[in-house]
Amino acid sequence: MTAASASPRRRRTRRTGLRVALAVGVAVLVLALIALDTTVVPIGSELDARQQAFDPAAWAAAEFPRIQAAIEERAVPAAELAAAIAADPARAAEEFGVMSSGMPVYAVTFSGTAGEARSGVYDVTVEGLEGIRVRVQTGPAINGTDVRDATGTVAFGDFRNQIEYQDAGAALNNRVREDVLAGIDTANLTGRTVTVTGVFRLVNPENWLVTPVRMSVP
């Protein structure tokens, strides 16, 4: 073999060796970066607990008393709230509401006479509310996320994803059914006086759908 024919082979061998060395170097660098970005989570630690599956029922059981108390503290008498909304919706929202998805969520309190129910939702005649239909959810289905959104203290960023955020709202509604409504004969409220503290999202100023966080029937 002549020197001329051997030289290209040596060059190809050197190039192949260089490519192998570069590939190995890149692999080592990637592994090093992964190692730097990896956190060791001791079993049973607080971080380990946070990384476990979200339990909406447990979360709601812990959070509902705080949210319930905050709603009761913020609740505005229905006639006063209706007058404020009619006079200046933007100011009423700023003063009394919590913005959620572009709409204010209000905490309200009232007493009134329950009318006919449809799918567990009662119309309630409230003195001083002219031209406003008030309805109260009594289950078995409690819909919406108004309880979750009413205080402004439960944020999407508190959860890992949209599913957990929605599950949190549903679990709070379950607490309403179990903690607020379980002791009330919700199938037979027509004609009776009900006292309600709850929340509603102002979709229609003339139609309030209230989710109760406190309810009594003398």
MODELLER restraints for C-alpha pairs under 7 A, 6 or more apart:
rsr = mdl.restraints
at = mdl.atoms
rsr.add(forms.Gaussian(group=physical.xy_distance, feature=features.Distance(at['CA:41:A'], at['CA:47:A']), mean=6.57, stdev=0.5))
rsr.add(forms.Gaussian(group=physical.xy_distance, feature=features.Distance(at['CA:41:A'], at['CA:48:A']), mean=5.87, stdev=0.5))
rsr.add(forms.Gaussian(group=physical.xy_distance, feature=features.Distance(at['CA:42:A'], at['CA:48:A']), mean=6.64, stdev=0.5))
rsr.add(forms.Gaussian(group=physical.xy_distance, feature=features.Distance(at['CA:56:A'], at['CA:167:A']), mean=6.00, stdev=0.5))
rsr.add(forms.Gaussian(group=physical.xy_distance, feature=features.Distance(at['CA:56:A'], at['CA:168:A']), mean=5.35, stdev=0.5))
rsr.add(forms.Gaussian(group=physical.xy_distance, feature=features.Distance(at['CA:56:A'], at['CA:171:A']), mean=5.78, stdev=0.5))
rsr.add(forms.Gaussian(group=physical.xy_distance, feature=features.Distance(at['CA:57:A'], at['CA:171:A']), mean=5.57, stdev=0.5))
rsr.add(forms.Gaussian(group=physical.xy_distance, feature=features.Distance(at['CA:60:A'], at['CA:168:A']), mean=6.71, stdev=0.5))
rsr.add(forms.Gaussian(group=physical.xy_distance, feature=features.Distance(at['CA:60:A'], at['CA:171:A']), mean=5.67, stdev=0.5))
rsr.add(forms.Gaussian(group=physical.xy_distance, feature=features.Distance(at['CA:60:A'], at['CA:172:A']), mean=5.33, stdev=0.5))
rsr.add(forms.Gaussian(group=physical.xy_distance, feature=features.Distance(at['CA:64:A'], at['CA:172:A']), mean=6.41, stdev=0.5))
rsr.add(forms.Gaussian(group=physical.xy_distance, feature=features.Distance(at['CA:64:A'], at['CA:175:A']), mean=6.97, stdev=0.5))
rsr.add(forms.Gaussian(group=physical.xy_distance, feature=features.Distance(at['CA:67:A'], at['CA:151:A']), mean=6.91, stdev=0.5))
rsr.add(forms.Gaussian(group=physical.xy_distance, feature=features.Distance(at['CA:68:A'], at['CA:213:A']), mean=5.94, stdev=0.5))
rsr.add(forms.Gaussian(group=physical.xy_distance, feature=features.Distance(at['CA:70:A'], at['CA:151:A']), mean=6.70, stdev=0.5))
rsr.add(forms.Gaussian(group=physical.xy_distance, feature=features.Distance(at['CA:71:A'], at['CA:107:A']), mean=5.84, stdev=0.5))
rsr.add(forms.Gaussian(group=physical.xy_distance, feature=features.Distance(at['CA:71:A'], at['CA:151:A']), mean=6.64, stdev=0.5))
rsr.add(forms.Gaussian(group=physical.xy_distance, feature=features.Distance(at['CA:72:A'], at['CA:197:A']), mean=6.58, stdev=0.5))
rsr.add(forms.Gaussian(group=physical.xy_distance, feature=features.Distance(at['CA:74:A'], at['CA:107:A']), mean=5.99, stdev=0.5))
rsr.add(forms.Gaussian(group=physical.xy_distance, feature=features.Distance(at['CA:75:A'], at['CA:107:A']), mean=4.35, stdev=0.5))
rsr.add(forms.Gaussian(group=physical.xy_distance, feature=features.Distance(at['CA:75:A'], at['CA:108:A']), mean=4.39, stdev=0.5))
rsr.add(forms.Gaussian(group=physical.xy_distance, feature=features.Distance(at['CA:75:A'], at['CA:109:A']), mean=5.75, stdev=0.5))
rsr.add(forms.Gaussian(group=physical.xy_distance, feature=features.Distance(at['CA:75:A'], at['CA:197:A']), mean=6.89, stdev=0.5))
rsr.add(forms.Gaussian(group=physical.xy_distance, feature=features.Distance(at['CA:76:A'], at['CA:107:A']), mean=6.28, stdev=0.5))
rsr.add(forms.Gaussian(group=physical.xy_distance, feature=features.Distance(at['CA:76:A'], at['CA:108:A']), mean=4.70, stdev=0.5))
rsr.add(forms.Gaussian(group=physical.xy_distance, feature=features.Distance(at['CA:76:A'], at['CA:109:A']), mean=5.88, stdev=0.5))
rsr.add(forms.Gaussian(group=physical.xy_distance, feature=features.Distance(at['CA:77:A'], at['CA:108:A']), mean=5.79, stdev=0.5))
rsr.add(forms.Gaussian(group=physical.xy_distance, feature=features.Distance(at['CA:77:A'], at['CA:109:A']), mean=4.96, stdev=0.5))
rsr.add(forms.Gaussian(group=physical.xy_distance, feature=features.Distance(at['CA:77:A'], at['CA:110:A']), mean=5.99, stdev=0.5))
rsr.add(forms.Gaussian(group=physical.xy_distance, feature=features.Distance(at['CA:78:A'], at['CA:108:A']), mean=5.77, stdev=0.5))
rsr.add(forms.Gaussian(group=physical.xy_distance, feature=features.Distance(at['CA:78:A'], at['CA:109:A']), mean=5.79, stdev=0.5))
rsr.add(forms.Gaussian(group=physical.xy_distance, feature=features.Distance(at['CA:78:A'], at['CA:110:A']), mean=5.64, stdev=0.5))
rsr.add(forms.Gaussian(group=physical.xy_distance, feature=features.Distance(at['CA:79:A'], at['CA:128:A']), mean=5.56, stdev=0.5))
rsr.add(forms.Gaussian(group=physical.xy_distance, feature=features.Distance(at['CA:79:A'], at['CA:129:A']), mean=5.86, stdev=0.5))
rsr.add(forms.Gaussian(group=physical.xy_distance, feature=features.Distance(at['CA:84:A'], at['CA:92:A']), mean=5.53, stdev=0.5))
rsr.add(forms.Gaussian(group=physical.xy_distance, feature=features.Distance(at['CA:85:A'], at['CA:92:A']), mean=5.32, stdev=0.5))
rsr.add(forms.Gaussian(group=physical.xy_distance, feature=features.Distance(at['CA:93:A'], at['CA:104:A']), mean=5.74, stdev=0.5))
rsr.add(forms.Gaussian(group=physical.xy_distance, feature=features.Distance(at['CA:96:A'], at['CA:106:A']), mean=6.48, stdev=0.5))
rsr.add(forms.Gaussian(group=physical.xy_distance, feature=features.Distance(at['CA:97:A'], at['CA:104:A']), mean=5.13, stdev=0.5))
rsr.add(forms.Gaussian(group=physical.xy_distance, feature=features.Distance(at['CA:97:A'], at['CA:105:A']), mean=5.27, stdev=0.5))
rsr.add(forms.Gaussian(group=physical.xy_distance, feature=features.Distance(at['CA:97:A'], at['CA:106:A']), mean=4.78, stdev=0.5))
rsr.add(forms.Gaussian(group=physical.xy_distance, feature=features.Distance(at['CA:98:A'], at['CA:104:A']), mean=5.21, stdev=0.5))
rsr.add(forms.Gaussian(group=physical.xy_distance, feature=features.Distance(at['CA:98:A'], at['CA:105:A']), mean=5.15, stdev=0.5))
rsr.add(forms.Gaussian(group=physical.xy_distance, feature=features.Distance(at['CA:98:A'], at['CA:106:A']), mean=6.68, stdev=0.5))
rsr.add(forms.Gaussian(group=physical.xy_distance, feature=features.Distance(at['CA:98:A'], at['CA:150:A']), mean=6.04, stdev=0.5))
rsr.add(forms.Gaussian(group=physical.xy_distance, feature=features.Distance(at['CA:98:A'], at['CA:151:A']), mean=6.53, stdev=0.5))
rsr.add(forms.Gaussian(group=physical.xy_distance, feature=features.Distance(at['CA:98:A'], at['CA:152:A']), mean=6.13, stdev=0.5))
rsr.add(forms.Gaussian(group=physical.xy_distance, feature=features.Distance(at['CA:99:A'], at['CA:105:A']), mean=6.15, stdev=0.5))
rsr.add(forms.Gaussian(group=physical.xy_distance, feature=features.Distance(at['CA:100:A'], at['CA:149:A']), mean=6.47, stdev=0.5))
rsr.add(forms.Gaussian(group=physical.xy_distance, feature=features.Distance(at['CA:103:A'], at['CA:201:A']), mean=6.76, stdev=0.5))
rsr.add(forms.Gaussian(group=physical.xy_distance, feature=features.Distance(at['CA:103:A'], at['CA:202:A']), mean=6.35, stdev=0.5))
rsr.add(forms.Gaussian(group=physical.xy_distance, feature=features.Distance(at['CA:104:A'], at['CA:201:A']), mean=5.95, stdev=0.5))
rsr.add(forms.Gaussian(group=physical.xy_distance, feature=features.Distance(at['CA:104:A'], at['CA:202:A']), mean=5.85, stdev=0.5))
rsr.add(forms.Gaussian(group=physical.xy_distance, feature=features.Distance(at['CA:105:A'], at['CA:146:A']), mean=6.69, stdev=0.5))
rsr.add(forms.Gaussian(group=physical.xy_distance, feature=features.Distance(at['CA:105:A'], at['CA:150:A']), mean=5.51, stdev=0.5))
rsr.add(forms.Gaussian(group=physical.xy_distance, feature=features.Distance(at['CA:105:A'], at['CA:199:A']), mean=6.76, stdev=0.5))
rsr.add(forms.Gaussian(group=physical.xy_distance, feature=features.Distance(at['CA:105:A'], at['CA:200:A']), mean=5.56, stdev=0.5))
rsr.add(forms.Gaussian(group=physical.xy_distance, feature=features.Distance(at['CA:105:A'], at['CA:201:A']), mean=4.30, stdev=0.5))
rsr.add(forms.Gaussian(group=physical.xy_distance, feature=features.Distance(at['CA:105:A'], at['CA:202:A']), mean=6.23, stdev=0.5))
rsr.add(forms.Gaussian(group=physical.xy_distance, feature=features.Distance(at['CA:106:A'], at['CA:150:A']), mean=6.62, stdev=0.5))
rsr.add(forms.Gaussian(group=physical.xy_distance, feature=features.Distance(at['CA:106:A'], at['CA:199:A']), mean=5.43, stdev=0.5))
rsr.add(forms.Gaussian(group=physical.xy_distance, feature=features.Distance(at['CA:106:A'], at['CA:200:A']), mean=5.49, stdev=0.5))
rsr.add(forms.Gaussian(group=physical.xy_distance, feature=features.Distance(at['CA:106:A'], at['CA:201:A']), mean=6.35, stdev=0.5))
rsr.add(forms.Gaussian(group=physical.xy_distance, feature=features.Distance(at['CA:107:A'], at['CA:198:A']), mean=5.65, stdev=0.5))
rsr.add(forms.Gaussian(group=physical.xy_distance, feature=features.Distance(at['CA:107:A'], at['CA:199:A']), mean=4.42, stdev=0.5))
rsr.add(forms.Gaussian(group=physical.xy_distance, feature=features.Distance(at['CA:107:A'], at['CA:200:A']), mean=6.78, stdev=0.5))
rsr.add(forms.Gaussian(group=physical.xy_distance, feature=features.Distance(at['CA:108:A'], at['CA:197:A']), mean=5.73, stdev=0.5))
rsr.add(forms.Gaussian(group=physical.xy_distance, feature=features.Distance(at['CA:108:A'], at['CA:198:A']), mean=5.58, stdev=0.5))
rsr.add(forms.Gaussian(group=physical.xy_distance, feature=features.Distance(at['CA:108:A'], at['CA:199:A']), mean=6.00, stdev=0.5))
rsr.add(forms.Gaussian(group=physical.xy_distance, feature=features.Distance(at['CA:109:A'], at['CA:196:A']), mean=5.61, stdev=0.5))
rsr.add(forms.Gaussian(group=physical.xy_distance, feature=features.Distance(at['CA:109:A'], at['CA:197:A']), mean=4.23, stdev=0.5))
rsr.add(forms.Gaussian(group=physical.xy_distance, feature=features.Distance(at['CA:109:A'], at['CA:198:A']), mean=6.44, stdev=0.5))
rsr.add(forms.Gaussian(group=physical.xy_distance, feature=features.Distance(at['CA:110:A'], at['CA:195:A']), mean=5.85, stdev=0.5))
rsr.add(forms.Gaussian(group=physical.xy_distance, feature=features.Distance(at['CA:110:A'], at['CA:196:A']), mean=5.53, stdev=0.5))
rsr.add(forms.Gaussian(group=physical.xy_distance, feature=features.Distance(at['CA:110:A'], at['CA:197:A']), mean=6.64, stdev=0.5))
rsr.add(forms.Gaussian(group=physical.xy_distance, feature=features.Distance(at['CA:111:A'], at['CA:126:A']), mean=6.31, stdev=0.5))
rsr.add(forms.Gaussian(group=physical.xy_distance, feature=features.Distance(at['CA:111:A'], at['CA:193:A']), mean=6.85, stdev=0.5))
rsr.add(forms.Gaussian(group=physical.xy_distance, feature=features.Distance(at['CA:111:A'], at['CA:194:A']), mean=5.56, stdev=0.5))
rsr.add(forms.Gaussian(group=physical.xy_distance, feature=features.Distance(at['CA:111:A'], at['CA:195:A']), mean=4.22, stdev=0.5))
rsr.add(forms.Gaussian(group=physical.xy_distance, feature=features.Distance(at['CA:111:A'], at['CA:196:A']), mean=6.20, stdev=0.5))
rsr.add(forms.Gaussian(group=physical.xy_distance, feature=features.Distance(at['CA:112:A'], at['CA:124:A']), mean=5.72, stdev=0.5))
rsr.add(forms.Gaussian(group=physical.xy_distance, feature=features.Distance(at['CA:112:A'], at['CA:125:A']), mean=5.20, stdev=0.5))
rsr.add(forms.Gaussian(group=physical.xy_distance, feature=features.Distance(at['CA:112:A'], at['CA:126:A']), mean=4.49, stdev=0.5))
rsr.add(forms.Gaussian(group=physical.xy_distance, feature=features.Distance(at['CA:112:A'], at['CA:127:A']), mean=6.82, stdev=0.5))
rsr.add(forms.Gaussian(group=physical.xy_distance, feature=features.Distance(at['CA:112:A'], at['CA:193:A']), mean=5.44, stdev=0.5))
rsr.add(forms.Gaussian(group=physical.xy_distance, feature=features.Distance(at['CA:112:A'], at['CA:194:A']), mean=5.63, stdev=0.5))
rsr.add(forms.Gaussian(group=physical.xy_distance, feature=features.Distance(at['CA:112:A'], at['CA:195:A']), mean=6.69, stdev=0.5))
rsr.add(forms.Gaussian(group=physical.xy_distance, feature=features.Distance(at['CA:113:A'], at['CA:124:A']), mean=5.32, stdev=0.5))
rsr.add(forms.Gaussian(group=physical.xy_distance, feature=features.Distance(at['CA:113:A'], at['CA:125:A']), mean=5.17, stdev=0.5))
rsr.add(forms.Gaussian(group=physical.xy_distance, feature=features.Distance(at['CA:113:A'], at['CA:126:A']), mean=6.87, stdev=0.5))
rsr.add(forms.Gaussian(group=physical.xy_distance, feature=features.Distance(at['CA:113:A'], at['CA:191:A']), mean=5.91, stdev=0.5))
rsr.add(forms.Gaussian(group=physical.xy_distance, feature=features.Distance(at['CA:113:A'], at['CA:192:A']), mean=5.53, stdev=0.5))
rsr.add(forms.Gaussian(group=physical.xy_distance, feature=features.Distance(at['CA:113:A'], at['CA:193:A']), mean=4.51, stdev=0.5))
rsr.add(forms.Gaussian(group=physical.xy_distance, feature=features.Distance(at['CA:113:A'], at['CA:194:A']), mean=6.22, stdev=0.5))
rsr.add(forms.Gaussian(group=physical.xy_distance, feature=features.Distance(at['CA:114:A'], at['CA:122:A']), mean=6.13, stdev=0.5))
rsr.add(forms.Gaussian(group=physical.xy_distance, feature=features.Distance(at['CA:114:A'], at['CA:123:A']), mean=5.88, stdev=0.5))
rsr.add(forms.Gaussian(group=physical.xy_distance, feature=features.Distance(at['CA:114:A'], at['CA:124:A']), mean=4.42, stdev=0.5))
rsr.add(forms.Gaussian(group=physical.xy_distance, feature=features.Distance(at['CA:114:A'], at['CA:125:A']), mean=6.51, stdev=0.5))
rsr.add(forms.Gaussian(group=physical.xy_distance, feature=features.Distance(at['CA:114:A'], at['CA:189:A']), mean=6.04, stdev=0.5))
rsr.add(forms.Gaussian(group=physical.xy_distance, feature=features.Distance(at['CA:114:A'], at['CA:190:A']), mean=4.98, stdev=0.5))
rsr.add(forms.Gaussian(group=physical.xy_distance, feature=features.Distance(at['CA:114:A'], at['CA:191:A']), mean=5.37, stdev=0.5))
rsr.add(forms.Gaussian(group=physical.xy_distance, feature=features.Distance(at['CA:114:A'], at['CA:192:A']), mean=5.63, stdev=0.5))
rsr.add(forms.Gaussian(group=physical.xy_distance, feature=features.Distance(at['CA:114:A'], at['CA:193:A']), mean=6.27, stdev=0.5))
rsr.add(forms.Gaussian(group=physical.xy_distance, feature=features.Distance(at['CA:114:A'], at['CA:194:A']), mean=6.69, stdev=0.5))
rsr.add(forms.Gaussian(group=physical.xy_distance, feature=features.Distance(at['CA:115:A'], at['CA:122:A']), mean=6.06, stdev=0.5))
rsr.add(forms.Gaussian(group=physical.xy_distance, feature=features.Distance(at['CA:115:A'], at['CA:123:A']), mean=5.16, stdev=0.5))
rsr.add(forms.Gaussian(group=physical.xy_distance, feature=features.Distance(at['CA:115:A'], at['CA:124:A']), mean=5.79, stdev=0.5))
rsr.add(forms.Gaussian(group=physical.xy_distance, feature=features.Distance(at['CA:115:A'], at['CA:190:A']), mean=4.83, stdev=0.5))
rsr.add(forms.Gaussian(group=physical.xy_distance, feature=features.Distance(at['CA:115:A'], at['CA:191:A']), mean=5.88, stdev=0.5))
rsr.add(forms.Gaussian(group=physical.xy_distance, feature=features.Distance(at['CA:116:A'], at['CA:122:A']), mean=5.90, stdev=0.5))
rsr.add(forms.Gaussian(group=physical.xy_distance, feature=features.Distance(at['CA:116:A'], at['CA:123:A']), mean=6.35, stdev=0.5))
rsr.add(forms.Gaussian(group=physical.xy_distance, feature=features.Distance(at['CA:116:A'], at['CA:190:A']), mean=5.60, stdev=0.5))
rsr.add(forms.Gaussian(group=physical.xy_distance, feature=features.Distance(at['CA:117:A'], at['CA:123:A']), mean=6.67, stdev=0.5))
rsr.add(forms.Gaussian(group=physical.xy_distance, feature=features.Distance(at['CA:120:A'], at['CA:137:A']), mean=6.18, stdev=0.5))
rsr.add(forms.Gaussian(group=physical.xy_distance, feature=features.Distance(at['CA:120:A'], at['CA:138:A']), mean=5.30, stdev=0.5))
rsr.add(forms.Gaussian(group=physical.xy_distance, feature=features.Distance(at['CA:120:A'], at['CA:139:A']), mean=5.11, stdev=0.5))
rsr.add(forms.Gaussian(group=physical.xy_distance, feature=features.Distance(at['CA:120:A'], at['CA:140:A']), mean=6.62, stdev=0.5))
rsr.add(forms.Gaussian(group=physical.xy_distance, feature=features.Distance(at['CA:121:A'], at['CA:135:A']), mean=6.28, stdev=0.5))
rsr.add(forms.Gaussian(group=physical.xy_distance, feature=features.Distance(at['CA:121:A'], at['CA:136:A']), mean=5.44, stdev=0.5))
rsr.add(forms.Gaussian(group=physical.xy_distance, feature=features.Distance(at['CA:121:A'], at['CA:137:A']), mean=4.56, stdev=0.5))
rsr.add(forms.Gaussian(group=physical.xy_distance, feature=features.Distance(at['CA:121:A'], at['CA:138:A']), mean=5.91, stdev=0.5))
rsr.add(forms.Gaussian(group=physical.xy_distance, feature=features.Distance(at['CA:122:A'], at['CA:135:A']), mean=5.32, stdev=0.5))
rsr.add(forms.Gaussian(group=physical.xy_distance, feature=features.Distance(at['CA:122:A'], at['CA:136:A']), mean=5.24, stdev=0.5))
rsr.add(forms.Gaussian(group=physical.xy_distance, feature=features.Distance(at['CA:122:A'], at['CA:137:A']), mean=6.66, stdev=0.5))
rsr.add(forms.Gaussian(group=physical.xy_distance, feature=features.Distance(at['CA:123:A'], at['CA:134:A']), mean=5.80, stdev=0.5))
rsr.add(forms.Gaussian(group=physical.xy_distance, feature=features.Distance(at['CA:123:A'], at['CA:135:A']), mean=4.39, stdev=0.5))
rsr.add(forms.Gaussian(group=physical.xy_distance, feature=features.Distance(at['CA:123:A'], at['CA:136:A']), mean=6.55, stdev=0.5))
rsr.add(forms.Gaussian(group=physical.xy_distance, feature=features.Distance(at['CA:124:A'], at['CA:134:A']), mean=5.51, stdev=0.5))
rsr.add(forms.Gaussian(group=physical.xy_distance, feature=features.Distance(at['CA:124:A'], at['CA:135:A']), mean=5.79, stdev=0.5))
rsr.add(forms.Gaussian(group=physical.xy_distance, feature=features.Distance(at['CA:125:A'], at['CA:134:A']), mean=6.96, stdev=0.5))
rsr.add(forms.Gaussian(group=physical.xy_distance, feature=features.Distance(at['CA:131:A'], at['CA:206:A']), mean=6.51, stdev=0.5))
rsr.add(forms.Gaussian(group=physical.xy_distance, feature=features.Distance(at['CA:132:A'], at['CA:206:A']), mean=4.42, stdev=0.5))
rsr.add(forms.Gaussian(group=physical.xy_distance, feature=features.Distance(at['CA:132:A'], at['CA:207:A']), mean=5.78, stdev=0.5))
rsr.add(forms.Gaussian(group=physical.xy_distance, feature=features.Distance(at['CA:133:A'], at['CA:206:A']), mean=5.95, stdev=0.5))
rsr.add(forms.Gaussian(group=physical.xy_distance, feature=features.Distance(at['CA:133:A'], at['CA:207:A']), mean=4.72, stdev=0.5))
rsr.add(forms.Gaussian(group=physical.xy_distance, feature=features.Distance(at['CA:133:A'], at['CA:208:A']), mean=6.20, stdev=0.5))
rsr.add(forms.Gaussian(group=physical.xy_distance, feature=features.Distance(at['CA:134:A'], at['CA:207:A']), mean=6.02, stdev=0.5))
rsr.add(forms.Gaussian(group=physical.xy_distance, feature=features.Distance(at['CA:134:A'], at['CA:208:A']), mean=4.90, stdev=0.5))
rsr.add(forms.Gaussian(group=physical.xy_distance, feature=features.Distance(at['CA:134:A'], at['CA:209:A']), mean=6.27, stdev=0.5))
rsr.add(forms.Gaussian(group=physical.xy_distance, feature=features.Distance(at['CA:135:A'], at['CA:208:A']), mean=6.06, stdev=0.5))
rsr.add(forms.Gaussian(group=physical.xy_distance, feature=features.Distance(at['CA:135:A'], at['CA:209:A']), mean=4.86, stdev=0.5))
rsr.add(forms.Gaussian(group=physical.xy_distance, feature=features.Distance(at['CA:135:A'], at['CA:210:A']), mean=5.97, stdev=0.5))
rsr.add(forms.Gaussian(group=physical.xy_distance, feature=features.Distance(at['CA:136:A'], at['CA:209:A']), mean=5.84, stdev=0.5))
rsr.add(forms.Gaussian(group=physical.xy_distance, feature=features.Distance(at['CA:136:A'], at['CA:210:A']), mean=4.75, stdev=0.5))
rsr.add(forms.Gaussian(group=physical.xy_distance, feature=features.Distance(at['CA:136:A'], at['CA:211:A']), mean=6.05, stdev=0.5))
rsr.add(forms.Gaussian(group=physical.xy_distance, feature=features.Distance(at['CA:137:A'], at['CA:210:A']), mean=6.26, stdev=0.5))
rsr.add(forms.Gaussian(group=physical.xy_distance, feature=features.Distance(at['CA:137:A'], at['CA:211:A']), mean=5.43, stdev=0.5))
rsr.add(forms.Gaussian(group=physical.xy_distance, feature=features.Distance(at['CA:138:A'], at['CA:181:A']), mean=6.78, stdev=0.5))
rsr.add(forms.Gaussian(group=physical.xy_distance, feature=features.Distance(at['CA:138:A'], at['CA:186:A']), mean=6.19, stdev=0.5))
rsr.add(forms.Gaussian(group=physical.xy_distance, feature=features.Distance(at['CA:139:A'], at['CA:177:A']), mean=6.68, stdev=0.5))
rsr.add(forms.Gaussian(group=physical.xy_distance, feature=features.Distance(at['CA:142:A'], at['CA:173:A']), mean=5.77, stdev=0.5))
rsr.add(forms.Gaussian(group=physical.xy_distance, feature=features.Distance(at['CA:145:A'], at['CA:169:A']), mean=5.18, stdev=0.5))
rsr.add(forms.Gaussian(group=physical.xy_distance, feature=features.Distance(at['CA:146:A'], at['CA:199:A']), mean=6.28, stdev=0.5))
rsr.add(forms.Gaussian(group=physical.xy_distance, feature=features.Distance(at['CA:146:A'], at['CA:200:A']), mean=6.07, stdev=0.5))
rsr.add(forms.Gaussian(group=physical.xy_distance, feature=features.Distance(at['CA:146:A'], at['CA:201:A']), mean=6.38, stdev=0.5))
rsr.add(forms.Gaussian(group=physical.xy_distance, feature=features.Distance(at['CA:147:A'], at['CA:172:A']), mean=6.84, stdev=0.5))
rsr.add(forms.Gaussian(group=physical.xy_distance, feature=features.Distance(at['CA:147:A'], at['CA:199:A']), mean=6.54, stdev=0.5))
rsr.add(forms.Gaussian(group=physical.xy_distance, feature=features.Distance(at['CA:148:A'], at['CA:154:A']), mean=6.42, stdev=0.5))
rsr.add(forms.Gaussian(group=physical.xy_distance, feature=features.Distance(at['CA:148:A'], at['CA:169:A']), mean=5.23, stdev=0.5))
rsr.add(forms.Gaussian(group=physical.xy_distance, feature=features.Distance(at['CA:148:A'], at['CA:172:A']), mean=6.77, stdev=0.5))
rsr.add(forms.Gaussian(group=physical.xy_distance, feature=features.Distance(at['CA:150:A'], at['CA:199:A']), mean=6.70, stdev=0.5))
rsr.add(forms.Gaussian(group=physical.xy_distance, feature=features.Distance(at['CA:156:A'], at['CA:165:A']), mean=6.04, stdev=0.5))
rsr.add(forms.Gaussian(group=physical.xy_distance, feature=features.Distance(at['CA:159:A'], at['CA:165:A']), mean=5.98, stdev=0.5))
rsr.add(forms.Gaussian(group=physical.xy_distance, feature=features.Distance(at['CA:176:A'], at['CA:213:A']), mean=6.09, stdev=0.5))
rsr.add(forms.Gaussian(group=physical.xy_distance, feature=features.Distance(at['CA:180:A'], at['CA:213:A']), mean=6.15, stdev=0.5))
rsr.add(forms.Gaussian(group=physical.xy_distance, feature=features.Distance(at['CA:180:A'], at['CA:214:A']), mean=5.87, stdev=0.5))
rsr.add(forms.Gaussian(group=physical.xy_distance, feature=features.Distance(at['CA:180:A'], at['CA:215:A']), mean=6.56, stdev=0.5))
rsr.add(forms.Gaussian(group=physical.xy_distance, feature=features.Distance(at['CA:193:A'], at['CA:217:A']), mean=6.16, stdev=0.5))
rsr.add(forms.Gaussian(group=physical.xy_distance, feature=features.Distance(at['CA:193:A'], at['CA:218:A']), mean=6.90, stdev=0.5))
rsr.add(forms.Gaussian(group=physical.xy_distance, feature=features.Distance(at['CA:194:A'], at['CA:216:A']), mean=5.87, stdev=0.5))
rsr.add(forms.Gaussian(group=physical.xy_distance, feature=features.Distance(at['CA:194:A'], at['CA:217:A']), mean=4.85, stdev=0.5))
rsr.add(forms.Gaussian(group=physical.xy_distance, feature=features.Distance(at['CA:195:A'], at['CA:215:A']), mean=5.58, stdev=0.5))
rsr.add(forms.Gaussian(group=physical.xy_distance, feature=features.Distance(at['CA:195:A'], at['CA:216:A']), mean=5.26, stdev=0.5))
rsr.add(forms.Gaussian(group=physical.xy_distance, feature=features.Distance(at['CA:195:A'], at['CA:217:A']), mean=6.49, stdev=0.5))
rsr.add(forms.Gaussian(group=physical.xy_distance, feature=features.Distance(at['CA:196:A'], at['CA:212:A']), mean=6.14, stdev=0.5))
rsr.add(forms.Gaussian(group=physical.xy_distance, feature=features.Distance(at['CA:196:A'], at['CA:214:A']), mean=5.85, stdev=0.5))
rsr.add(forms.Gaussian(group=physical.xy_distance, feature=features.Distance(at['CA:196:A'], at['CA:215:A']), mean=4.55, stdev=0.5))
rsr.add(forms.Gaussian(group=physical.xy_distance, feature=features.Distance(at['CA:196:A'], at['CA:216:A']), mean=6.73, stdev=0.5))
rsr.add(forms.Gaussian(group=physical.xy_distance, feature=features.Distance(at['CA:197:A'], at['CA:212:A']), mean=5.62, stdev=0.5))
rsr.add(forms.Gaussian(group=physical.xy_distance, feature=features.Distance(at['CA:197:A'], at['CA:213:A']), mean=5.97, stdev=0.5))
rsr.add(forms.Gaussian(group=physical.xy_distance, feature=features.Distance(at['CA:197:A'], at['CA:214:A']), mean=5.11, stdev=0.5))
rsr.add(forms.Gaussian(group=physical.xy_distance, feature=features.Distance(at['CA:197:A'], at['CA:215:A']), mean=6.40, stdev=0.5))
rsr.add(forms.Gaussian(group=physical.xy_distance, feature=features.Distance(at['CA:198:A'], at['CA:210:A']), mean=5.93, stdev=0.5))
rsr.add(forms.Gaussian(group=physical.xy_distance, feature=features.Distance(at['CA:198:A'], at['CA:211:A']), mean=5.29, stdev=0.5))
rsr.add(forms.Gaussian(group=physical.xy_distance, feature=features.Distance(at['CA:198:A'], at['CA:212:A']), mean=3.94, stdev=0.5))
rsr.add(forms.Gaussian(group=physical.xy_distance, feature=features.Distance(at['CA:198:A'], at['CA:213:A']), mean=5.06, stdev=0.5))
rsr.add(forms.Gaussian(group=physical.xy_distance, feature=features.Distance(at['CA:198:A'], at['CA:214:A']), mean=6.61, stdev=0.5))
rsr.add(forms.Gaussian(group=physical.xy_distance, feature=features.Distance(at['CA:199:A'], at['CA:210:A']), mean=5.31, stdev=0.5))
rsr.add(forms.Gaussian(group=physical.xy_distance, feature=features.Distance(at['CA:199:A'], at['CA:211:A']), mean=5.38, stdev=0.5))
rsr.add(forms.Gaussian(group=physical.xy_distance, feature=features.Distance(at['CA:199:A'], at['CA:212:A']), mean=6.51, stdev=0.5))
rsr.add(forms.Gaussian(group=physical.xy_distance, feature=features.Distance(at['CA:200:A'], at['CA:208:A']), mean=6.32, stdev=0.5))
rsr.add(forms.Gaussian(group=physical.xy_distance, feature=features.Distance(at['CA:200:A'], at['CA:209:A']), mean=5.68, stdev=0.5))
rsr.add(forms.Gaussian(group=physical.xy_distance, feature=features.Distance(at['CA:200:A'], at['CA:210:A']), mean=4.75, stdev=0.5))
rsr.add(forms.Gaussian(group=physical.xy_distance, feature=features.Distance(at['CA:200:A'], at['CA:211:A']), mean=6.41, stdev=0.5))
rsr.add(forms.Gaussian(group=physical.xy_distance, feature=features.Distance(at['CA:202:A'], at['CA:208:A']), mean=6.87, stdev=0.5))
